[in-house]
Amino acid sequence: MVFIVLLYITRKPTLTPSEFRHHWDTQHVQLLKSIAGEDFPITHTRHYIARPTEVNGAWQAAVLLGGQEDFSYDGIAELVFEDEDAFHTFFASVSAPEAAASIAEDEDRFIVREKTRAVVAGETSVTARRDE
């Protein structure tokens, strides 16, 4: 059974949502891939909170239910591994001192590291529009 980790990431307030996305997609993930190699997750999916409007220097989330204060994070990453052992192998590779220092240096360019949260996803259920 696959093992899924969800990360909640907050962008540096000095970056626009577009700059944040660009860095995460083109720089940070490539750094992780270069460090982890074959230990990189099966998939690393990034979902970005829509922030289409800037008000007084703050990019407003496109909130449907709740308030702006409920969405302090800007991105959600879903990392899918073959199993829990594969996750631990990946985690060990990115936690090695030299790797961790490189990752932290890059993270300091685009995220607020102390606000990062991570959780293991449990069972997943998917319902399609049509039964097939």
ChimeraX attribute file (.defattr): number of C-alpha atoms within 10 A of each C-alpha:
attribute: neighborCount
match mode: 1-to-1
recipient: residues
	/A:1	8
	/A:2	12
	/A:3	18
	/A:4	22
	/A:5	18
	/A:6	18
	/A:7	17
	/A:8	18
	/A:9	23
	/A:10	21
	/A:11	25
	/A:12	18
	/A:13	14
	/A:14	13
	/A:15	15
	/A:16	17
	/A:17	19
	/A:18	12
	/A:19	14
	/A:20	21
	/A:21	20
	/A:22	13
	/A:23	18
	/A:24	21
	/A:25	13
	/A:26	10
	/A:27	13
	/A:28	18
	/A:29	16
	/A:30	13
	/A:31	16
	/A:32	19
	/A:33	14
	/A:34	12
	/A:35	20
	/A:36	18
	/A:37	12
	/A:38	10
	/A:39	19
	/A:40	23
	/A:41	23
	/A:42	13
	/A:43	13
	/A:44	15
	/A:45	14
	/A:46	19
	/A:47	12
	/A:48	16
	/A:49	17
	/A:50	14
	/A:51	16
	/A:52	11
	/A:53	12
	/A:54	11
	/A:55	7
	/A:56	7
	/A:57	10
	/A:58	12
	/A:59	18
	/A:60	18
	/A:61	20
	/A:62	14
	/A:63	13
	/A:64	7
	/A:65	7
	/A:66	8
	/A:67	11
	/A:68	13
	/A:69	9
	/A:70	10
	/A:71	15
	/A:72	14
	/A:73	20
	/A:74	21
	/A:75	22
	/A:76	19
	/A:77	17
	/A:78	21
	/A:79	20
	/A:80	21
	/A:81	22
	/A:82	14
	/A:83	13
	/A:84	16
	/A:85	11
	/A:86	18
	/A:87	21
	/A:88	13
	/A:89	14
	/A:90	20
	/A:91	15
	/A:92	15
	/A:93	19
	/A:94	21
	/A:95	13
	/A:96	11
	/A:97	11
	/A:98	12
	/A:99	18
	/A:100	16
	/A:101	13
	/A:102	14
	/A:103	18
	/A:104	13
	/A:105	11
	/A:106	16
	/A:107	18
	/A:108	12
	/A:109	17
	/A:110	23
	/A:111	23
	/A:112	15
	/A:113	15
	/A:114	8
	/A:115	12
	/A:116	15
	/A:117	13
	/A:118	13
	/A:119	11
	/A:120	13
	/A:121	13
	/A:122	9
	/A:123	9
	/A:124	6
	/A:125	5
	/A:126	4
	/A:127	6
	/A:128	6
	/A:129	5
	/A:130	5
	/A:131	5
	/A:132	4
